[in-house]
Amino acid sequence: MHKKLSQKFGLPRSSIPVLRSLDEITGGVSTSLPISQNNDVYTMAQSSCWLDDNHFIVGRWDGTATIFDTSPSQQKAPTLDVVLSPPSHGGVQMLCRAGNGLLWSSNDVQSMAIWSTSTGDWSDLKLAGQASYPLQYGVANCGIACQTASGSWLATGHESGYLLVWDCSNPLVPILKTVVDLRNQNPTNPWGLHNIRGVQLWDMAAGNAFVVTGSENGDICIVSIPTGLVLSRSCYHIGAQRGINTVSVYEDWLLVGNCAVGPNDKNFWAYQIASGGGSVNYTDSTNLVLDTSLPQVFNFSISNGLLSTGSWSWFAATEEGALWMGSLDAKGKISVTGYEEVSAKVGAATAYYDNELVVAAFNVHSFDC
């Protein structure tokens, strides 16, 4: 049986947010209290990213976002609430730091917004530019900035299954440089979806950056930036019934999250990227699930990084409201450390940076790691 993180590491209960089930809370007792709530209430989170050493941002389904200050004097206080995109276009699906003081966010089906700050604390965030593109590519789902010997680039994955590569030599007036078609004829999902849900930097060589993408159609691709050359392409699992929700890269290791359908499917996969990016090779998989009777369980978000102890760990947030933690051995075999309940029965967005993990669903939790 998996151990909870508090039991595994002896962490004080006060430092770990735990929510009981709705059934437990409402069973046989009053559902209202004679008190007034005056704390911040947020709608469900959809995306998150670190902006710098002390600030992270959480984007939500209603098009709003909140920037948090994690410096010791602020005690992880929210510093700014802002509307980034119209809810009619799926809220804030993509957030991407694009250099010092710059942030890209998804906007509508043919543009992304570019935001800037001049104060260093992001309290004066303002719309500074826009990246426009043809309607056929649709809303941006993910993005990654790449600095190479040939310039500054930003790659964005879109709902249509296309990867767009932007020349950011002028950071406020980006130029669409390359369009890469990553659709396939036989998507693993039954709805014909091709959304590119994740793009991560893998390697850099000879003036190029190499990114890994994961799509709703089930394909993992290694793409050279800025040329758009596809070095490898493979389905993450031949028997998959759903597509990819999230990808996370550490050195040559690739972690993939999806929705597991049925008792024999898995929602967490590990691969090793071959030297040169010519292939992505499966090493292990597991199902991060608490209730094995459920017909399906989504793995919504995976992050990874070095802990304060110097060891490496991955983190995954699943549909059951659980935050999972574990590692890989030298052969890419998955080890599960444990889990902690951090939200209601929904997935959460995660982001890891410099020994701090952010987990955002309705509430936002921060863990020192």
C-alpha positions in Angstrom: 0.0 0.0 0.0 1.3 3.5 -0.8 2.3 5.6 2.1 1.2 9.1 2.5 4.0 11.7 2.2 3.5 12.8 5.8 4.0 9.3 7.1 6.9 8.6 4.8 8.9 11.7 5.7 7.5 12.5 9.2 6.4 15.9 8.1 4.2 17.9 10.5 0.5 17.7 9.6 0.2 21.5 9.8 2.6 21.8 6.8 0.5 19.6 4.5 -3.0 20.5 3.3 -5.4 17.6 3.5 -9.1 17.7 2.5 -11.6 15.2 3.6 -14.1 13.8 1.1 -17.3 15.6 0.4 -19.3 12.6 1.7 -17.5 12.7 5.0 -18.0 16.4 5.5 -21.7 16.5 4.6 -22.8 13.2 6.0 -25.5 13.7 8.6 -24.5 17.3 9.6 -25.5 20.8 8.6 -24.1 22.0 5.4 -24.0 25.7 6.5 -22.3 27.4 9.3 -23.1 30.7 11.1 -19.9 32.3 9.9 -18.8 34.5 7.0 -16.0 33.7 4.6 -13.7 36.5 3.9 -10.7 34.8 2.3 -10.0 34.6 -1.4 -12.0 32.2 -3.5 -10.7 31.0 -6.8 -12.1 29.1 -9.7 -10.4 25.9 -10.9 -6.8 26.2 -12.0 -5.8 25.1 -15.5 -2.1 26.1 -15.8 0.8 27.4 -13.8 4.4 28.4 -14.2 7.3 30.1 -12.3 8.1 33.6 -13.4 11.3 34.1 -11.5 12.9 33.0 -8.2 10.2 34.5 -6.1 7.0 34.6 -8.2 4.7 32.1 -9.8 1.4 32.5 -11.7 -1.7 30.4 -11.8 -4.2 30.6 -14.7 -7.8 29.5 -14.4 -10.7 28.3 -16.5 -12.6 31.6 -16.2 -9.7 33.5 -17.9 -8.3 35.0 -14.7 -4.8 34.5 -13.3 -3.1 35.3 -9.9 0.5 36.0 -9.3 2.0 34.9 -6.0 5.0 36.2 -4.2 7.0 33.5 -2.4 9.6 35.6 -0.8 9.9 35.1 3.0 8.6 38.6 3.8 5.4 38.0 1.7 4.6 34.4 3.0 3.4 33.3 -0.4 0.8 36.1 -0.7 -1.1 36.8 -3.9 0.2 40.1 -5.4 -2.0 40.6 -8.5 -5.3 39.2 -9.9 -5.7 39.9 -13.6 -7.9 38.8 -16.6 -5.7 37.2 -19.2 -8.1 35.7 -21.7 -11.8 35.3 -22.5 -13.5 32.2 -20.8 -15.2 31.4 -24.1 -11.8 30.2 -25.4 -11.1 27.8 -22.6 -9.6 30.1 -20.1 -5.9 30.4 -19.5 -4.7 27.2 -21.1 -1.1 28.2 -21.6 1.4 30.3 -19.5 5.0 30.6 -20.6 7.8 32.7 -19.2 9.5 34.2 -22.2 12.6 35.9 -20.7 13.2 38.5 -18.0 10.0 40.3 -17.3 8.0 38.7 -20.1 5.1 36.3 -20.0 3.1 34.7 -22.9 -0.5 33.5 -22.4 -3.1 31.8 -24.5 -5.8 34.3 -25.6 -8.1 33.3 -28.4 -8.1 31.0 -31.5 -5.7 33.2 -33.4 -3.5 35.0 -30.9 -1.5 34.9 -27.8 -1.0 37.8 -25.4 2.5 39.1 -24.4 2.7 40.6 -20.9 5.5 42.6 -19.3 6.7 44.0 -16.0 9.3 46.6 -15.2 9.3 46.4 -11.4 10.6 42.9 -10.9 7.7 42.0 -8.6 5.1 41.7 -11.4 2.7 44.0 -9.7 2.6 46.3 -12.8 1.8 43.5 -15.3 0.5 45.0 -18.5 -0.3 43.9 -22.0 2.7 44.7 -24.2 2.3 42.8 -27.4 0.5 40.1 -29.3 1.5 37.0 -31.3 -1.1 36.6 -34.1 -1.5 33.6 -36.4 -4.0 32.0 -38.8 -7.3 30.9 -37.3 -6.8 27.3 -38.4 -4.2 26.6 -35.6 -6.5 27.3 -32.8 -5.9 28.1 -29.1 -2.4 27.6 -27.7 -2.2 24.7 -25.1 1.4 24.9 -24.1 4.7 26.7 -24.8 8.4 26.8 -24.1 11.1 29.5 -24.6 14.4 28.5 -26.1 17.6 30.5 -26.3 20.1 29.2 -28.9 23.2 30.4 -30.7 21.0 31.4 -33.6 18.6 33.6 -31.5 15.6 33.6 -29.1 12.7 31.3 -29.9 9.4 30.3 -28.5 7.6 27.1 -29.5 3.8 26.9 -28.9 1.6 23.8 -29.2 -2.0 24.3 -30.4 -5.3 22.6 -30.3 -5.1 21.8 -34.0 -2.0 19.6 -33.6 0.4 22.1 -35.0 3.6 23.4 -33.3 4.4 27.0 -34.1 8.0 28.3 -33.8 8.4 32.1 -33.1 11.4 34.3 -33.7 11.6 36.5 -30.6 14.5 38.7 -31.6 12.1 41.5 -31.0 10.4 40.1 -27.9 7.3 42.3 -28.2 6.9 41.8 -32.0 7.5 38.0 -32.5 7.6 36.6 -36.0 6.1 33.2 -36.9 9.1 31.4 -38.3 8.1 27.7 -38.7 4.9 25.7 -38.6 5.2 21.9 -37.8 2.3 19.6 -38.5 2.2 17.0 -35.7 -1.2 15.5 -36.5 -1.6 11.8 -37.3 -4.2 9.7 -39.1 -5.1 7.4 -36.2 -5.3 9.3 -32.9 -5.5 7.2 -29.8 -8.6 9.1 -28.5 -12.1 8.4 -30.0 -12.8 12.0 -30.7 -10.1 12.8 -33.2 -8.4 15.3 -31.0 -4.8 16.5 -31.8 -4.2 19.1 -29.1 -0.5 19.4 -28.2 -0.8 19.3 -24.4 2.9 19.5 -23.5 6.2 20.8 -24.9 9.4 20.6 -22.9 13.1 21.5 -23.7 15.2 18.3 -23.9 18.6 19.3 -25.3 20.6 21.9 -27.2 23.3 21.3 -29.8 24.8 23.0 -33.0 22.7 26.1 -32.6 19.5 24.2 -32.3 17.2 23.4 -29.4 15.4 20.1 -29.2 11.9 19.9 -27.7 9.7 17.0 -26.8 5.9 17.2 -27.5 3.0 15.1 -26.2 -0.3 15.2 -28.0 -3.9 14.2 -27.5 -3.4 12.0 -30.6 -1.0 9.9 -28.6 2.2 10.9 -30.3 5.5 11.8 -28.7 7.7 13.8 -31.0 11.3 15.2 -30.8 11.4 18.4 -32.8 14.4 20.6 -33.7 14.0 24.4 -33.0 13.9 26.6 -35.1 14.0 24.4 -38.2 10.9 22.3 -37.2 12.6 19.1 -38.3 10.9 16.1 -36.6 13.7 13.8 -35.4 11.4 11.1 -34.0 7.8 10.3 -33.7 6.1 7.4 -31.9 2.8 6.5 -30.1 3.3 6.4 -26.3 1.3 3.1 -26.1 -0.1 1.0 -28.9 -3.1 0.0 -26.8 -3.9 3.5 -25.6 -7.5 4.6 -25.5 -6.8 8.2 -24.7 -4.2 10.8 -25.6 -1.4 12.5 -23.7 -2.2 15.2 -21.0 1.2 16.2 -19.8 4.9 15.6 -20.4 7.9 16.3 -18.2 11.6 16.0 -19.0 14.7 15.5 -16.9 18.1 14.9 -18.7 17.3 12.0 -21.1 14.2 10.8 -19.1 10.7 11.5 -20.3 7.6 11.2 -18.2 4.1 11.1 -19.7 0.7 11.4 -18.1 -2.6 10.3 -19.6 -6.1 9.0 -18.7 -6.1 5.3 -17.7 -9.2 3.6 -18.9 -10.1 0.3 -17.2 -8.3 -1.8 -14.6 -5.4 -2.8 -16.9 -4.4 0.6 -18.3 -1.7 2.9 -16.9 -1.7 6.7 -16.4 2.1 7.3 -15.8 4.8 6.3 -18.3 8.6 6.6 -18.3 10.8 6.6 -21.4 14.5 7.2 -22.2 15.3 9.5 -25.1 18.1 8.1 -27.3 21.2 10.1 -28.0 20.5 12.4 -30.9 16.8 12.2 -30.4 16.2 9.5 -33.0 14.0 7.4 -30.7 12.1 7.4 -27.5 12.3 4.1 -25.7 9.8 2.8 -23.1 11.2 1.8 -19.7 8.2 1.4 -17.3 4.6 2.4 -16.4 2.3 2.4 -13.5 -1.2 3.4 -12.5 -1.5 6.2 -10.0 -4.9 5.4 -8.6 -6.5 5.2 -5.1 -9.9 3.8 -6.0 -9.4 0.9 -8.4 -13.1 0.5 -9.1 -13.2 3.8 -11.1 -13.7 3.4 -14.8 -10.9 5.9 -15.6 -8.4 8.1 -13.8 -6.7 11.1 -15.4 -3.1 12.1 -14.7 -3.3 15.8 -15.3 0.1 17.3 -14.6 3.7 16.1 -14.0 6.6 18.1 -12.7 10.1 17.1 -11.6 13.3 18.4 -10.1 16.1 18.1 -7.6 15.1 18.1 -4.0 17.0 20.0 -1.2 18.6 16.7 -0.3 20.2 16.5 -3.8 18.0 13.6 -4.9 15.7 13.8 -7.9 11.9 13.3 -7.8 8.8 13.5 -9.9 5.4 14.8 -8.8 2.0 14.0 -10.5 -1.5 15.4 -9.8 -4.4 13.1 -10.6 -8.1 13.2 -11.0 -8.7 11.9 -7.5 -7.2 15.0 -6.0 -4.0 13.2 -5.0 -0.5 14.5 -5.4 1.9 11.6 -6.0 5.7 11.6 -5.6 8.4 9.2 -6.7 11.6 8.6 -8.6 13.2 6.6 -11.4 16.2 4.2 -11.0 19.1 4.0 -13.3 17.2 1.8 -15.7 14.1 4.0 -15.8 12.0 1.9 -13.5 9.3 3.8 -11.6 9.4 4.0 -7.8 6.3 5.5 -6.0 7.2 7.2 -2.7 3.6 8.0 -1.7 0.7 10.4 -2.1 -1.1 13.3 -0.4 -4.6 14.5 -0.9 -4.4 18.1 -1.9 -7.7 19.0 -3.6 -11.3 17.8 -4.2 -11.9 15.2 -6.9 -10.3 17.2 -9.6 -6.8 17.4 -11.2 -4.4 20.2 -10.4 -1.7 22.2 -12.3 1.8 21.7 -10.9 5.1 23.7 -11.3 8.4 22.9 -9.7 11.4 25.3 -9.3 14.3 25.5 -6.9 13.0 23.1 -4.2 9.5 24.5 -4.2 6.4 22.8 -5.7 3.3 24.6 -6.6 0.0 22.6 -6.8 -3.1 24.6 -7.9 -6.6 23.3 -8.3 -9.3 25.5 -6.6 -6.9 26.4 -3.8 -3.1 26.9 -4.3 -0.7 24.9 -2.2 3.1 25.3 -2.0 5.5 22.7 -0.8 9.1 23.1 0.3 11.0 20.1 -1.1 
